[in-house]
Amino acid sequence: MANPEEKIAQLAPSWIWNIHRCLATDIAINFAAEQVDPATRIQLMASTLETTASAYRMLAEGATNAAKIIAKSSAKE
């Protein structure tokens, strides 16, 4: 049976790549970006990056919480 560290190592890649962007929205944003002035294009790009960063922060927070739960659980054994 795998220890907690091995379990986390096995699951980590799925946590890292768990954010799936929507191709339809990406295409729509890219199309819209081509149709607007440069200032608006920059705002659209910034908004997209901020959204992605927020999603990764939440994944990191969830991974931290999971690690704490596993550590606490394995300490009891």
Backbone bond lengths (Angstrom), bond angles and torsions (degrees), N, CA, C in turn:
res aa  C-N    CA-C-N  psi(-1)  N-CA   C-N-CA  omega(-1)  CA-C   N-CA-C  phi
1 M - - - 1.456 - - 1.525 109.34 -
2 A 1.316 116.52 137.41 1.462 121.68 -177.87 1.524 110.81 -73.17
3 N 1.321 115.67 142.66 1.462 119.45 175.84 1.532 108.96 -79.14
4 P 1.346 118.64 169.95 1.468 120.75 -176.45 1.528 113.57 -56.38
5 E 1.340 117.34 -38.52 1.455 119.92 -179.35 1.531 111.22 -64.64
6 E 1.331 116.11 -39.97 1.464 120.08 178.81 1.526 111.12 -67.83
7 K 1.337 116.37 -37.86 1.468 120.30 177.96 1.531 110.38 -62.94
8 I 1.329 115.77 -44.61 1.468 119.87 179.51 1.520 109.95 -63.54
9 A 1.333 117.09 -43.07 1.464 120.76 179.19 1.526 111.43 -60.91
10 Q 1.330 116.74 -35.77 1.462 120.40 178.55 1.530 111.97 -70.54
11 L 1.324 116.79 -35.94 1.465 121.13 -177.15 1.525 113.43 -85.54
12 A 1.315 117.74 -23.57 1.465 121.49 -173.50 1.527 114.07 -52.84
13 P 1.338 119.48 -45.70 1.471 117.33 -179.85 1.515 113.73 -57.75
14 S 1.328 117.91 -37.38 1.467 119.08 179.36 1.521 111.22 -70.00
15 W 1.351 117.42 -30.39 1.461 119.70 176.14 1.522 110.39 -69.96
16 I 1.313 116.53 -41.34 1.461 120.68 -177.68 1.524 110.85 -64.53
17 W 1.327 116.87 -44.19 1.465 120.52 -174.94 1.516 112.12 -97.78
18 N 1.312 117.93 19.67 1.447 122.11 -174.86 1.530 113.64 -75.47
19 I 1.304 117.98 -13.14 1.469 119.90 -179.86 1.522 108.31 -87.42
20 H 1.315 115.18 114.41 1.455 120.12 178.96 1.520 107.93 -109.83
21 R 1.283 114.67 114.91 1.458 118.58 179.06 1.514 109.13 -77.19
22 C 1.286 115.87 152.52 1.454 121.56 -178.83 1.526 109.51 -88.65
23 L 1.321 116.17 118.80 1.454 120.88 -179.16 1.528 111.16 -60.00
24 A 1.326 116.94 -38.64 1.464 120.16 -179.26 1.521 111.37 -62.08
25 T 1.321 117.10 -44.58 1.465 119.07 -179.27 1.515 110.88 -71.79
26 D 1.327 117.31 -37.32 1.459 119.68 177.53 1.524 111.10 -60.99
27 I 1.344 115.70 -42.28 1.463 119.58 178.29 1.524 109.79 -64.64
28 A 1.330 117.18 -43.19 1.468 120.73 179.89 1.525 110.84 -62.08
29 I 1.333 116.72 -43.45 1.466 119.78 179.60 1.525 110.15 -65.63
30 N 1.341 116.53 -43.00 1.464 119.32 178.96 1.521 111.15 -62.84
31 F 1.337 116.87 -40.89 1.462 120.32 177.67 1.520 110.24 -63.77
32 A 1.331 116.61 -46.56 1.461 120.48 -179.97 1.525 110.43 -62.10
33 A 1.324 116.04 -38.15 1.468 119.93 -178.77 1.520 111.23 -63.39
34 E 1.322 116.51 -32.92 1.462 119.93 179.24 1.530 111.44 -72.95
35 Q 1.326 117.10 -22.16 1.464 121.35 -174.15 1.530 113.46 -93.94
36 V 1.328 117.26 -6.75 1.458 119.53 -174.05 1.524 111.07 -114.19
37 D 1.303 113.99 173.08 1.463 119.67 -179.84 1.538 110.09 -71.28
38 P 1.333 117.71 160.80 1.466 121.41 -176.89 1.531 114.24 -57.04
39 A 1.320 118.27 -36.42 1.466 120.73 -179.13 1.534 110.80 -64.26
40 T 1.331 116.41 -42.69 1.458 120.85 178.50 1.528 110.19 -68.30
41 R 1.319 116.94 -38.69 1.467 121.31 177.31 1.524 110.43 -58.85
42 I 1.318 117.01 -42.82 1.463 121.44 179.03 1.527 110.02 -64.27
43 Q 1.332 117.42 -40.55 1.465 120.66 177.81 1.523 111.39 -63.66
44 L 1.333 117.66 -40.58 1.469 121.24 177.80 1.531 110.63 -63.18
45 M 1.315 116.92 -44.22 1.464 120.62 179.08 1.517 110.72 -63.96
46 A 1.312 117.45 -42.94 1.466 121.41 179.57 1.522 110.73 -63.08
47 S 1.319 116.58 -42.47 1.467 120.54 179.19 1.527 110.87 -62.45
48 T 1.309 117.12 -42.91 1.467 121.38 178.48 1.524 110.55 -62.18
49 L 1.325 117.73 -44.60 1.462 121.28 179.42 1.524 111.59 -65.77
50 E 1.330 117.21 -39.82 1.465 120.61 179.03 1.532 110.72 -64.90
51 T 1.320 116.60 -39.37 1.463 120.37 178.41 1.525 110.70 -63.97
52 T 1.326 116.66 -45.06 1.461 120.94 178.34 1.525 110.66 -62.56
53 A 1.325 117.28 -42.99 1.464 120.95 179.05 1.529 110.95 -61.98
54 S 1.323 117.22 -40.59 1.467 120.65 178.04 1.524 111.11 -62.49
55 A 1.305 116.15 -41.92 1.467 119.88 179.51 1.528 110.24 -63.21
56 Y 1.329 117.75 -43.02 1.467 120.52 178.58 1.530 111.46 -66.29
57 R 1.333 117.39 -36.10 1.476 119.52 176.14 1.524 110.57 -61.48
58 M 1.324 116.77 -43.08 1.457 120.39 179.80 1.529 110.95 -65.83
59 L 1.326 117.70 -38.99 1.466 120.26 176.18 1.518 110.46 -63.16
60 A 1.333 117.15 -40.56 1.463 120.60 178.77 1.519 110.56 -64.40
61 E 1.317 116.63 -41.83 1.465 120.47 178.59 1.535 110.50 -62.83
62 G 1.314 116.59 -42.60 1.456 120.57 178.16 1.525 111.74 -64.07
63 A 1.329 116.99 -40.62 1.464 120.80 178.23 1.524 110.61 -65.32
64 T 1.328 116.90 -39.22 1.464 120.86 177.47 1.526 110.46 -62.43
65 N 1.329 116.18 -45.52 1.465 120.23 178.37 1.522 111.34 -62.71
66 A 1.327 116.99 -41.43 1.463 120.37 178.77 1.525 110.58 -62.91
67 A 1.328 116.51 -41.56 1.470 120.36 179.08 1.529 110.74 -62.72
68 K 1.335 116.69 -40.40 1.470 120.29 178.28 1.530 111.05 -63.86
69 I 1.317 116.41 -41.66 1.465 121.04 179.88 1.520 109.71 -64.29
70 I 1.326 116.73 -45.07 1.464 120.43 179.89 1.527 110.44 -64.77
71 A 1.324 116.64 -42.63 1.473 119.88 179.62 1.520 110.12 -62.69
72 K 1.333 116.49 -43.90 1.466 120.81 -179.63 1.522 110.43 -64.60
73 S 1.322 116.30 -41.08 1.450 121.29 -179.94 1.524 111.52 -66.99
74 S 1.325 117.24 -42.03 1.468 119.86 -178.69 1.519 111.95 -73.41
75 A 1.334 117.98 -23.88 1.465 121.18 177.71 1.526 110.64 -70.02
76 K 1.331 117.34 -28.01 1.462 122.08 -179.42 1.520 111.36 -74.11
77 E 1.338 115.99 -25.09 1.476 119.75 -176.28 1.491 112.99 -80.33
